[in-house]
Amino acid sequence: MLVDTPILNSPFAEPARHWAYEKGQPVPKEGRRPAGYYLKPRTRGPQVSLFEEEFVPLDLVNTIRARVKAWRERGYPGVTPITWQLLNHWNNPERERRLFFAQREAAETLIWLIEASPAEKQGIAVPKDGDLTRYASKMATGTGKRVVMVMVIAWQVLNKLANPQDRRFSDAVLLVCPNLTIRERLQVLLPWRPGNYYERFDLVPRGMMERLRQG
């Protein structure tokens, strides 16, 4: 069913309302939509509609989301001076090119997972893949994933160059893509290339670009 005003929130602020379905009808609800997915019931009958599917919340994602929000509101305690500069630069309300909330939150979440104190992350257990821990940001089409990749690269490389002994960071980045078309699109992630996103979207504070190119 169509609604007259499907967009309820500003892209620059945390969502405050969302659409929910009640008895097959879209109803605006206060608060942010919980992270989760819909699961079709096992049935041999006709195809079921979305309204009959079971919503399964992603409890770990929702817990991390709440922890990151509280950490943000306290001013990002525990981060390095470099990270503090980057976060202030990205969150500056006077920016000419403001970043979407989804972009800032994605970068903040990865930073929180690495830099927040153990007390902040108590009870959080990210499953391992063998000896490897994988962190993923799932973002919808059009929300600016390449910008987030640039933010994460700048955060990692600049921190490593400032403190080479800190094993939480790396000054080398591996980009993996499925084909030559995507590879060409990812050239904007290379800080020495003309038209790179670091400069185009003003993602690195003044004076840090030359340092970043040493990564």
Secondary structure as UniProt FT lines:
FT   TURN            11..12
FT   STRAND          17..22
FT   TURN            23..24
FT   STRAND          25..30
FT   STRAND          36..39
FT   HELIX           50..52
FT   STRAND          54..57
FT   HELIX           59..73
FT   TURN            74..75
FT   TURN            77..78
FT   HELIX           81..91
FT   TURN            93..94
FT   HELIX           101..115
FT   TURN            118..123
FT   STRAND          128..129
FT   TURN            130..131
FT   STRAND          132..133
FT   TURN            141..142
FT   HELIX           145..162
FT   TURN            164..165
FT   TURN            167..168
FT   HELIX           180..185
FT   HELIX           186..189
FT   TURN            191..192
FT   TURN            194..195
FT   HELIX           197..200
FT   TURN            201..202
FT   TURN            206..207
FT   HELIX           209..212
FT   TURN            213..214
//
